[in-house]
Amino acid sequence: MARSVVTDVVVSRRVLWIGAEAYPLNNIARATTVRVDPPRGQAIARFVKSFVIVIILALIALVVLPNGYQDAAAVVALAAMGLLVVQLGGVILDKTYYALVIETAGTPNTALVTNDPELVHDLVRVVMEAIDDPQASFHQQVTNYIGQVGDNFKVFGSGNVGKVGN
């Protein structure tokens, strides 16, 4: 689960600062926005599988257990199904995030993650404009979601579209 912190994004003296991370503007080759969708399809598949297993176990319990325990087994099964529905709802209602990715001569780096696509697009534009303007300065506070949000992308070279899922 991601948690949010307020992060300062500053362009000053030819350096882009995102929190405590510094990117010299002359080393930035590219800035881009990456959309990070929650794994809704995987969550639905896990839900259906778990739901079927709970129903099968509940039916077995109703057949095998003596009459006094059947009511307790039904309550446990209903509680398990309720928890599964709540878990599924949490993933389905989860926000789509947008990452600001800064590429230098090395590996691309996710600099910040937010749920505001326009903000990230504006930051990309400001960073790229600052590269061409030695006098550029900029300061903005951004709600940055830290922790594991989506998949980790590892891209080397040009034209690669691979990803490493977690």
C-alpha positions in Angstrom: 0.0 0.0 0.0 1.3 3.4 -0.9 1.4 6.3 1.6 1.6 9.9 0.7 4.1 12.6 1.6 4.4 16.2 0.5 7.5 16.5 -1.6 9.2 19.7 -2.8 10.0 19.8 -6.5 12.5 22.6 -7.2 14.6 23.7 -10.2 17.4 26.0 -9.1 20.9 26.6 -10.3 20.6 24.1 -13.1 19.6 21.3 -10.7 16.2 19.5 -10.4 15.5 18.6 -6.8 12.8 16.1 -6.0 12.8 15.8 -2.3 16.4 15.0 -1.4 17.2 13.6 -4.8 19.2 15.9 -7.1 19.3 15.6 -10.9 21.7 18.0 -12.7 19.7 19.3 -15.6 22.5 18.8 -18.1 22.4 15.0 -17.3 18.7 14.6 -18.0 18.2 12.9 -21.3 14.4 12.5 -21.0 11.5 13.1 -18.7 8.2 11.3 -19.2 4.9 10.3 -17.6 4.1 6.6 -16.9 0.6 5.5 -16.1 0.4 2.9 -13.3 -2.9 1.1 -13.1 -3.7 -1.2 -10.2 -3.8 -4.9 -11.1 -7.6 -5.1 -11.3 -7.7 -8.2 -13.6 -5.4 -10.2 -11.3 -7.5 -9.2 -8.3 -10.7 -10.3 -10.0 -9.1 -13.7 -10.9 -7.9 -14.2 -7.3 -11.3 -13.2 -6.0 -13.2 -15.7 -8.2 -10.7 -18.5 -7.3 -10.9 -17.8 -3.6 -14.7 -17.4 -3.7 -15.1 -20.8 -5.4 -12.8 -22.4 -2.8 -14.8 -20.9 0.1 -18.1 -22.1 -1.4 -16.7 -25.7 -1.9 -15.3 -25.8 1.6 -18.6 -24.5 3.0 -20.5 -27.2 1.2 -18.2 -29.9 2.4 -18.5 -28.6 6.0 -22.3 -28.6 5.7 -22.2 -32.2 4.6 -19.5 -33.5 6.9 -20.2 -31.7 10.2 -22.9 -32.7 12.6 -26.0 -30.5 12.8 -24.8 -28.4 15.7 -21.7 -27.2 13.8 -23.3 -26.5 10.5 -24.6 -23.0 11.5 -21.1 -22.1 12.7 -19.6 -23.3 9.4 -22.1 -21.2 7.4 -21.3 -18.1 9.5 -17.6 -18.6 9.0 -18.1 -19.1 5.2 -20.2 -15.9 5.0 -17.6 -14.0 6.9 -14.9 -15.2 4.6 -16.9 -14.3 1.5 -17.5 -10.8 3.0 -13.8 -10.3 3.5 -13.1 -11.4 -0.1 -15.7 -8.9 -1.4 -14.1 -6.1 0.7 -10.6 -7.0 -0.5 -11.8 -7.0 -4.1 -13.5 -3.7 -3.7 -10.3 -2.1 -2.3 -8.4 -3.1 -5.5 -11.2 -2.2 -7.9 -11.6 1.3 -6.3 -7.9 1.9 -6.1 -6.6 5.0 -7.8 -4.6 5.1 -11.0 -1.2 6.7 -10.3 1.1 8.6 -12.6 4.9 8.5 -12.3 7.3 11.2 -13.3 10.2 9.2 -14.8 13.6 10.9 -15.2 16.1 9.3 -17.6 19.7 10.1 -17.4 22.7 8.3 -19.0 22.0 5.5 -16.6 18.8 3.7 -15.7 15.5 5.5 -15.8 14.4 6.5 -12.3 10.8 7.0 -11.0 11.2 10.4 -9.4 7.7 10.8 -7.9 4.3 9.2 -8.1 1.0 11.1 -7.8 -2.7 10.6 -8.8 -2.8 13.8 -10.8 -1.9 13.3 -14.5 -2.0 17.0 -15.3 0.5 17.8 -12.6 2.9 15.2 -13.9 2.6 16.4 -17.5 3.2 19.9 -16.3 6.3 18.8 -14.3 7.7 17.1 -17.4 7.2 20.3 -19.4 8.8 22.5 -16.7 11.8 20.2 -16.5 12.4 20.1 -20.2 12.0 23.9 -20.5 14.5 24.3 -17.6 17.1 22.3 -19.5 17.0 25.0 -22.3 16.9 28.0 -19.9 19.9 28.4 -17.6 18.1 31.0 -15.6 15.1 28.8 -14.9 13.8 28.4 -11.4 10.7 26.6 -10.1 9.3 25.4 -6.8 6.2 23.4 -6.2 4.9 21.0 -3.5 3.5 17.7 -4.7 1.7 14.9 -2.9 4.1 12.0 -3.6 2.9 8.4 -3.1 5.8 6.3 -1.8 5.9 2.6 -1.3 5.1 0.0 -3.9 2.8 1.4 -6.5 2.3 -0.8 -9.5 5.1 -2.7 -11.3 8.8 -1.9 -11.3 9.9 -1.0 -14.9 13.5 -1.8 -15.9 14.2 -0.5 -19.4 17.7 -0.5 -21.0 18.5 0.7 -24.5 15.9 2.0 -26.9 12.6 0.5 -27.9 12.3 -1.9 -24.9 8.8 -2.4 -23.6 9.6 -5.1 -20.9 8.5 -4.9 -17.3 9.3 -6.9 -14.2 6.1 -7.5 -12.2 6.1 -7.8 -8.5 
